[in-house]
Amino acid sequence: MREAAQNVMTLGEPRPRLDELTDSLRGNVRQLVPALQTLINAQPAGDVPAAVAQVGIDEAWRRLHTPRGFGPDAAYQHARKLALSVQSLCDHYENLRRPSTTAS
């Protein structure tokens, strides 16, 4: 997932395989959102990392369902925003998967 996101972020001109990479990123968001929701629901009420992850989910979902616009630059910008969301969701997933380091 991170590799596909990084590929979009480093594309030069012309942008080969942009449609293929965008479809892959869309699939990544669709996979990450329910996995993150499960982790968020397992956190205690008021958990700050879970709240931040929810904001990331909301933003990724908005980007997923926003039309890309017209022209090749709009397609690239849309893919780039999806790539940023995938990177962010991966970070949130890893953060919430870590065992808590707070003392009880």
Residue, then its C-alpha position, 0 to 999 in steps of 0.5 A: m500500500r505504501e509503495a503504491a502511494q509512493n509511486v504516485m507521489t514520485l510520478g514525473e511527466p508523462r504519468p504512465r499507469l496513473d489510472e491503474l495506480t489510482d484504482s489501487l489507491r482507491g482499493n487501499v482506502r476501502q480496505l484500510v477504513p474498516a480495519l481502522q474502524t475496528l481498531i478505533n472501536a476497540q479503544p477506550a472512550g476519549d482515546v486521542p490517537a483513535a480520535v485522530a485516526q477517525v479524522g483521517i478516515d473521514e478525510a480519506w472517505r471524502r477524497l475517495h468520493t470526490p470527483r477528480g475533475f477534468g484533465p490530466d493535472a486534475a487526475y494527478q492531483h486526485a491520485r496524489k490526495l488519495a496517496l496522502s490518505v493511504q499513507s496517513l491511514c497506514d500510519h494510523y493503523e500502525n499507531l493503533r496496533r501498537p500495544s499501549t505503553t502507559a502504566s496502569 
